[in-house]
Amino acid sequence: MSIATLKKVNQKFLPNKYMFAPEWIILGVNNVCNLHCKMCDVGTKNLDSNFAQNLVGTHPINMPLELIQQIIDQMAEFYPSSKLGYAFTEPLVYPHLEASLLYAKQKGIESAITTNALTLKHKAKIVADSNVYISLDGPQDIHNEIRGHKKSFQKAVEGIEEVLRINPNATIGVFCVITEWNIGYLTEFLDFFKDYPLQQIGFMHSNFVEQKVADSHNQIWAHSYPATASNVDEVNIDNFDLDVLWEEIAEIKSRNYKFPVGFSPEIASKEKLHEYYHQPEKQIGKMCNDVFTNVMIKSDGSVIPAHGRCYNLELGNIYQENLKHIWNGRVLSKFRSDLSKNGGLLPACSRCCSAF
């Protein structure tokens, strides 16, 4: 029996006693962002949502170097094959980025950076040997409007080109969240990058929690895993032209690119596309994948399940417990078990990328 099969059996039949290592340790290395994205609670300053609290709700603003070194030491001791993901809120403005990446490399820990790439050109030498995942929102004018910065796209492209100049074999992936503002421009976006040696371009359907879904969820789970509306502050789902989007998805799938192009989730019909956006109470996925593959550590050492979109559930704190105890601890074990008993997802998980 393969390791993958054993993991699935463990997840299904004994989720509260998971025997395998995390695949990723995700870091919230700071609580600041240098852009103002329209589809993000941090960018719109809706700071009461779970998403915003997970990203910017802790102090200090920057994770101390001593803490990140402690995390890396524990990974090297307990989970040397796990990867270190710098994801939130904007890693390239983290003052200890270079020192911590060097420390991880010395300890044999593979790292990845998820960034808006605004300052990538200036940090290219630091990250050129890491996996770099860049979040962009469409062609130049569309992206710049969504991000609230008139040159953010140009600066991201300059950064990509600088990384490739330093390391022609650099691993660079680009990801684009589908929103009401970039529908109709996705093929143009792909055509811009068609000659770049990218690892992949991925399109992500919007991840969101509507108030009615949060309310329904909280009728059952408010005391254990309270939910809030998330990432809908300036987004109007009714403005998504789903007929145009479906035509564009079909056009993209008919083309061949030098790099893989995918969608998350992969939606099989126009009817299912409408269901995704207009019936968010219907669950699309079958189970949370991330609760068995990663945890996120915030700047104060507190650990939450999965990543920034999950519930603001503290699993433990690196200052008080080691990573192994937290990964196998009571709080996370109960959460895995509760998810399993409820079919793999809770109501507010219905449009989270971890479910797909």
Secondary structure, DSSP 8 states (H G I E B T S, - for coil): --HHHHHHHHHHH-TTS--S--SEEEEE-BS--SS--TT-TTTTT-TTSHHHHHHHSSSSSB--HHHHHHHHHHHHHH-TTSEEEEEES-GGG-TTHHHHHHHHHHTT--EEEEE--TTHHHHHHHHTTSEEEEE--SSHHHHHHHHT-TTHHHHHHHHHHHHHHH-TT--EEEEEEE-TTTTT-HHHHHHHTTTS--SEEEEEE---B-HHHHHHHHHHHTTTS----BS-SS--GGG--HHHHHHHHHHHHHS--SS-EEEES---SHHHHHHHHH-TTS--SSS-SGGGTEEEE-TTSEEEESSTTS-----EETTTS-HHHHHTSHHHHHHHHHHHHTTT--GGGTT-GGG-
